């Protein structure tokens, strides 16, 4: 749909009640990431679950940050941000930067984790499962959130077990045997991995 037509149609659609929307979104499992920036306005970080890749050429991703977050002005002023993919050992970091600090900590307390500095100067969690150093490319605003698209200038991959969030609880991925169907022999991720290794 074109922009004007889409805007017109969306304006006439009755919104889904917030409680039903939250319940449905709670059924989705998401990774837990930390978005951070540093520069003239100071150092800020925020836990977000809305992060995904945008393109491989150029390598880019997007994150969604609530407009109420104190870091929005800083990201837009600094022009860069880092995204840390949190591991299962980082649940306390996730809570702290979601505004739910554990006893003895303050909201957005940088003493709750071990940090490293990216090329842009943005902080990342030193032992994150992976991290991305991004240059701000585009800012969009939809409803209550800003959507930041960043072009990735550097990545780190340390590995580990990623932290997952679902039904308002933290969890970790669990592997299981892939489905098999007699009518489709040789299908499934195991066979794809075997084919990749054989090349």
C-alpha positions, 0 to 999 in steps of 0.5 A: 500500500502507498503511504497516504492510503496506508495512513488513511486505512490505519486511522479507521481501524479500531485499536486492539485493547492494550490488555489483549495486545500485551497478552499476545505479545507476551506469547512471543519469545524475544532476545534481550538486548542492551542499547547504549550510547556515550558522548557529550550528553553523557552515558546512557543505556536501556534494555530493549527486546525489540531488536532485529537485523535490517539488511546485510548490505550494508549490515544494519539493524534496528532497535525500538526505544520508548520515547520516555527513555532518557537516552533518546536525545543522547542517541540522536545527538551522539549519532551512534549506539551499541547493542549488546546481546545479553546472556543468561548471566545478565538478568540483573543487568537487564532488570537494572536498565529496564528500571527494575534494579535489584536491591542495592542498585539504582535504575540505570546503574552502570556498576551492575556489569563489566563494560568495554568501549566500542570504536564509536565510544558507546559502551557494550557489555564486555562478556555479551553473547554478541555486540554491534557498534552502530552509526545512526542512519534513520530515526522513525517514530511510531506511536510511543516509540522511536525506531533507530536504524543503525549501520553496523561498523563493528561486531563482537561474537563471544558466544554463550547462552542468550537471555530470552524473554517470554510471558514476562519471564526470563528463559534460555533457548532449549534445543530439541530434535527437529521434526521429521516427515517420511514424505520429505526425506533429508529435510530439516536443519540437521541435514542442512548443517550436514550439507554445509559441512560437506562443502 
